[in-house]
Amino acid sequence: MLEFTVGQAYAVRLPDGWAMVDTGLGGPGQAEAALDALAALPGPGELREIVLTHYHLDHRGNAAALAEATGARVLAGAGDAAVIRGEAEEPPPVLEEWEVPVFGSVQAVIADAGTPPPAPCRVDRELADGDALDWGQDVRIVGVPGHTAGSIALHLTGSRALFTGDTIARHLEVMLGPFNIDRPQAVASFRRQAALDVDVACFGHGAPLVGGAGKTLREAAERLGG
């Protein structure tokens, strides 16, 4: 897990290098630091693929720089690809009342960090629900719209690991990720992920659950309203 001012990204070992799930907030030196971190790990350090779970700045901020520096393929949900490429505007979230001050605080942290606007980034492959990735193990794309139209999760079925993006978060407890464009749709996506056979869950925000993640996700899903 690579941590940034806001949010985090993950590196997954491939037979010939690494894949990254999301790329962090972006800013001077961050892409280089991520590559240095990969190179310091045992085995080949080359970045081969980047999968963006959705288009928000704290997930795609370093994508263009990393792709340019390494030639890594960039993959993203089909519903978010136009925003990532810079061909469409990012739709604003529909905020719950309690989310308004939180959203303002997050925006202030990003501004105070001097974070530049995300550079447009190519998308080499648009992903849809049920697609498979060749990572030396079975990786299935799970369409989880609601946070954004094209949000995706990654289910590594053999290792029973799940990368949720921002559809699920962990702040004190596991919860529905905030700042959604369609809350009912996001709730349905949460419940879909909770039904998967997983032991490890890695979130865009909050510490991963390592061991017994499926049970925790199901319990959290039961607490959700409509």
C-alpha positions, 0 to 999 in steps of 0.5 A: 500500500502506498499512502498519499496526502489523501487516499492510497494506492496498491501494488500487486505483484505480476509474474514480470513486474507490478500492477498498480490499483489507483495512483494517488493524489498527484503532485511534485515527486509523487510518481517518482516516489511510487516507482522508487518504492516498487523498485525497492521491493524484491523481484522485477520492479517494472510497472506494467499496468495501472488500473483506475477504480474511478476518475477522482483526483486522489485516484488518478492524480499520478496516472499520466506521469506514471504511464508516460514514465513507464509505458504501463497500460492504463485500464479504467471503467468504461463509464469513467474513461472519458473523464480520465482522458480529459474528454468530459467534465467530472460530474459533481457528487450529490452530497448528503447533509453531513457530507457537506462540511467533510467534502469542504475539508477534503478540498481544503487539504488538497488545495493546501497541498498545492495539488495540480489538476489531474493531467489527461491520461490515455485509457488503453482498455475500457473495462466492464463488469465480468472482464478478466485481467491476466495477472498470473491469477484470476482477476475479475472486474466488478462493476460498482457504479454509484460513487461514479458512473464507471466505478469498478472493483477488482476481485482476485478470486484465488487469493480472495482479495478485493480492491473496492476503490471508494465504494467502501471505506473504513473510518473507525468502521467499514462504511459506504464511501461518501461523495457519491453521484447516486447513493442508492446505486452505491448502496447496491454496489456495496451489497454486491461486493459484500456477497463476494467470497473475500478474506482481504479487502483493500479500500481507497481510504482506510486501513485494509481488512486482512482476514475475515473481510467477507464477514465484516463487509456483510455485517456492514451491508446489513447496517446500510439504509436504502 
